[in-house]
Amino acid sequence: MLRPIPMLIFGSRWLQLPLYVGLIVAQGVYVVLFVKELWHLFAHAFDFSEQQIMLAVLGLIDVVMISNLLVMVIVGGYETFVSRLNLQGHPDEPEWLSHVNASVLKIKLAMAIIGISSIHLLRTFIEAGALASGKSTYTETGVMWQTIIHTVFILSAIGIAYVDKLSQDSIETAKNPAAH
């Protein structure tokens, strides 16, 4: 006999579906932003300096990395928390999907956030050259805080990976007490 409260709790995972659909819509917005930025780069290819082209390309890379982050959250989150996608054997199945769980997803997300933060920090460092001239949109304090936040992202990812390793080691120890 099915118990109603456990079934209600288990079924509540489907409330996340609209959230994932919303992220798919947000990814569509990023596609529009990418096309807009690419068109801007193309339209000004002969007018821009090398630095302006580099900043525009970094902007495109940033949009792609955020889109990749969205794919990881949408696909990995849905697979982990809502329902299986049943893509085994599909030629386009992402390699990482076969072994995704909440722990793997956290580490992948942390690494993606560090990558995105790195692109932002690189753009900041390139534009920071104009700080002395007063033409920069950044301040020394802003650059410092962006660097500190990036460092905190890195330390957080190291902490997440370390805790994950500790929990995996304890699981292995529990499975094979004679081996340790």
C-alpha positions as CSV (number, residue, x, y, z in Angstrom):
1,M,0.0,0.0,0.0
2,L,1.3,3.4,-0.9
3,R,1.6,5.9,2.0
4,P,0.4,9.3,1.0
5,I,2.9,11.5,2.9
6,P,6.0,9.8,1.5
7,M,4.5,9.8,-2.0
8,L,3.7,13.5,-1.7
9,I,7.2,14.3,-0.5
10,F,8.8,12.2,-3.2
11,G,6.5,13.7,-5.9
12,S,7.4,17.2,-4.8
13,R,10.7,16.9,-6.7
14,W,8.6,17.7,-9.8
15,L,8.1,21.2,-8.5
16,Q,11.7,21.9,-9.7
17,L,10.7,21.3,-13.4
18,P,9.5,24.9,-13.9
19,L,12.8,26.1,-12.5
20,Y,14.8,24.0,-15.1
21,V,12.5,25.2,-17.9
22,G,13.1,28.8,-16.7
23,L,16.9,28.1,-16.9
24,I,16.4,26.9,-20.5
25,V,14.7,30.2,-21.3
26,A,17.6,32.0,-19.7
27,Q,20.0,30.1,-21.9
28,G,18.0,31.3,-24.9
29,V,18.5,34.8,-23.7
30,Y,22.3,34.1,-23.5
31,V,22.1,32.8,-27.2
32,V,20.6,36.2,-28.1
33,L,23.3,38.0,-26.1
34,F,26.0,36.0,-27.9
35,V,24.7,36.8,-31.3
36,K,24.4,40.5,-30.4
37,E,28.0,40.5,-29.1
38,L,29.3,38.6,-32.1
39,W,27.5,41.0,-34.5
40,H,29.0,44.0,-32.5
41,L,32.5,42.4,-32.9
42,F,31.9,41.8,-36.6
43,A,30.5,45.2,-37.3
44,H,33.5,46.9,-35.6
45,A,36.3,44.5,-36.7
46,F,38.1,47.1,-38.7
47,D,37.5,49.9,-36.1
48,F,38.5,48.1,-32.9
49,S,42.0,48.1,-31.5
50,E,43.6,44.7,-30.7
51,Q,42.7,45.2,-27.0
52,Q,39.0,46.0,-27.9
53,I,38.9,42.8,-30.0
54,M,40.4,40.8,-27.2
55,L,37.9,42.2,-24.7
56,A,35.0,41.4,-27.1
57,V,36.3,37.8,-27.6
58,L,36.6,37.4,-23.8
59,G,33.0,38.6,-23.6
60,L,32.0,35.9,-26.1
61,I,33.9,33.2,-24.1
62,D,32.2,34.4,-20.9
63,V,28.8,34.0,-22.5
64,V,29.7,30.5,-23.7
65,M,31.0,29.5,-20.2
66,I,27.9,30.7,-18.5
67,S,25.8,28.8,-21.1
68,N,27.9,25.7,-20.3
69,L,27.2,26.3,-16.6
70,L,23.5,26.5,-17.4
71,V,23.7,23.2,-19.3
72,M,25.4,21.5,-16.3
73,V,22.8,22.8,-13.9
74,I,19.8,22.0,-16.1
75,V,20.9,18.5,-17.2
76,G,22.8,17.5,-14.1
77,G,20.3,18.9,-11.7
78,Y,17.3,17.4,-13.5
79,E,19.1,14.0,-13.7
80,T,20.1,14.1,-10.0
81,F,17.1,15.6,-8.3
82,V,14.0,15.1,-10.6
83,S,14.1,12.2,-12.9
84,R,16.4,10.1,-15.1
85,L,16.9,11.2,-18.6
86,N,17.6,7.6,-19.9
87,L,20.1,8.6,-22.5
88,Q,22.3,5.5,-22.2
89,G,23.7,4.7,-25.6
90,H,22.6,8.0,-27.2
91,P,25.4,9.3,-29.4
92,D,25.1,12.8,-27.9
93,E,25.0,11.8,-24.2
94,P,27.6,13.9,-22.3
95,E,30.4,11.9,-20.9
96,W,30.0,13.3,-17.4
97,L,26.3,12.5,-17.2
98,S,26.9,8.7,-16.6
99,H,28.5,9.4,-13.3
100,V,26.8,12.6,-12.2
101,N,25.6,13.0,-8.6
102,A,25.2,15.9,-6.3
103,S,28.8,15.8,-5.2
104,V,30.2,15.6,-8.8
105,L,27.8,18.4,-9.8
106,K,29.0,20.7,-7.0
107,I,32.6,20.3,-8.0
108,K,31.8,20.8,-11.7
109,L,29.8,23.9,-10.9
110,A,32.6,25.3,-8.6
111,M,35.1,24.8,-11.4
112,A,32.8,26.5,-14.0
113,I,32.3,29.4,-11.6
114,I,36.1,29.7,-11.2
115,G,36.4,29.7,-15.0
116,I,33.8,32.4,-15.4
117,S,35.4,34.5,-12.6
118,S,38.8,34.0,-14.3
119,I,37.5,35.5,-17.6
120,H,36.0,38.5,-15.7
121,L,39.2,39.0,-13.8
122,L,41.3,38.8,-17.0
123,R,39.0,41.4,-18.6
124,T,39.4,43.6,-15.5
125,F,43.2,43.3,-15.6
126,I,43.2,44.2,-19.3
127,E,41.1,47.3,-18.7
128,A,42.9,48.2,-15.5
129,G,45.8,49.4,-17.6
130,A,43.7,52.6,-18.1
131,L,43.3,53.2,-14.3
132,A,46.0,55.9,-14.3
133,S,44.5,57.8,-17.2
134,G,41.1,57.9,-15.4
135,K,39.4,56.3,-18.5
136,S,38.8,53.0,-16.8
137,T,35.4,51.9,-15.5
138,Y,37.3,50.1,-12.6
139,T,38.8,51.5,-9.5
140,E,41.8,50.0,-7.6
141,T,39.5,49.0,-4.8
142,G,37.2,47.3,-7.3
143,V,40.1,45.4,-8.8
144,M,41.3,44.3,-5.4
145,W,37.8,43.1,-4.3
146,Q,37.4,41.2,-7.6
147,T,40.7,39.5,-7.0
148,I,39.8,38.6,-3.4
149,I,36.4,37.2,-4.5
150,H,38.1,35.1,-7.2
151,T,40.6,33.8,-4.6
152,V,37.7,32.9,-2.3
153,F,36.0,31.0,-5.2
154,I,39.2,29.0,-5.6
155,L,39.6,28.3,-1.9
156,S,35.9,27.3,-1.8
157,A,36.4,24.8,-4.7
158,I,39.4,23.4,-2.9
159,G,37.4,23.0,0.3
160,I,34.5,21.3,-1.6
161,A,36.9,18.9,-3.3
162,Y,38.6,18.1,0.0
163,V,35.3,17.5,1.8
164,D,34.2,15.3,-1.1
165,K,37.4,13.3,-1.0
166,L,37.0,12.8,2.8
167,S,33.4,11.6,2.4
168,Q,34.4,9.3,-0.5
169,D,37.3,7.9,1.7
170,S,34.9,7.3,4.6
171,I,32.4,5.5,2.2
172,E,35.3,3.3,0.9
173,T,36.4,2.5,4.5
174,A,32.8,1.6,5.4
175,K,32.5,-0.7,2.4
176,N,35.9,-2.4,2.9
177,P,36.8,-2.2,6.6
178,A,39.4,-5.0,6.2
179,A,41.3,-3.1,3.4
180,H,42.1,-0.2,5.7
